[in-house]
Amino acid sequence: MTSAEAIAATSQLLAAFPHVKSTSPAGFIGAVAALLTEYPRQVALKCANPVKGIARECKFLSIAELVEWCEREKASLERLTKSTETIEKPRRAYPIGGKPGDPFPEKIAGRATRSGLMEEYGLTAIPGGWDAIDVCQAAAKHGAGLQAYVDDVIAGRAAWSRGKAMQTVGQVAAKMWKTPTENELREHYKAPEKAAE
């Protein structure tokens, strides 16, 4: 904010406090103008606004109240700026186990990233909490209807629990296993025969 703008904003601000203008020395008016130049233009102009500014909250103007009001508005403006930057930040692929916003120096490509899985299976989104195994199992189970099923899971119309693939493999292996007989164990562990001389 330029000095001329600060002086104009100060006279607009002091007009809302008639008792200040008539009794204040020129030093107070200069201090208010100098203070307004220390803050972003948007904050200073809002402060001087008789409807939205400090006049709406304070009955008597003091430098301390003016600083407190301007600091609060500046902090609010900074929070808004940070949230806007977060929203506008481009989405990048991240590895399974990571989360959006994790810093990665270079783009991570491959089938195990969320974007890679979406491209591989033709999905527009992947439900939160799913990883590559969940996507692959759902694709095997639902085939061409995968996108519709994923949409139902995201909307809460369908539930998903990971299949117990390893447990199934273990059960199959257990069925194939049989307890060896005593003769089989003897044959397996018998001492090697010495070669005839």
Steps between C-alpha positions, in 0.01 A plus 500: 500500500636840405515797739222682313274194525583464869408864568171460311422179691590672829263791438224250407576301818508804728171627352335201668638619836402871526637540853847388381521748212408804705724427802797314351832662427651472154744242636219251564367545148851448359547191719176347367606571141847351562344195663270435203797501261648205695214267404386359166289743297195277528519500882554877523208581270270263688609655830401848378163381367230631739273198440751209499795651683615569854225760557253213508670348806661787697335796672827683565796476267848433637821390334495173699150411380591598145808274504300210650228533235748526211705202626187285524393592145852443366511152659159421350622613158815282531292193593277559200802533272654175629174305460461634144856391415426153639184469290672620184806278552507249214432142597795270448537128513624362827605151601276265693530583866554869426234766508416805290732787577803286587808667349663303221783662301398344172186347357453141600363292218402139487216261548519508881413868528138608536511677164668194344228270638229736376656499155552123500141417595325798338379647830408861567572467874620252761320479835688635800698238687534268200842390385620309192388164643147626561476639147630176345265282705201719417597490130522119509164474674299762306667501157325743264278626784800624700433873447134465607606304808767759591242777464268309737780455756588872487132597536457258793251276317733198511745368757846366427721269696825358373488138390699251705720384216788387721268310730353319199848406377583370846182289511577344160854420611370345822260276305787380282715419802482151644674357799785270387493140611777341703632311197509819288698679769746208529548494123551877486752517785686171449877506497658502156636165389871466470622438150628145440871475454 
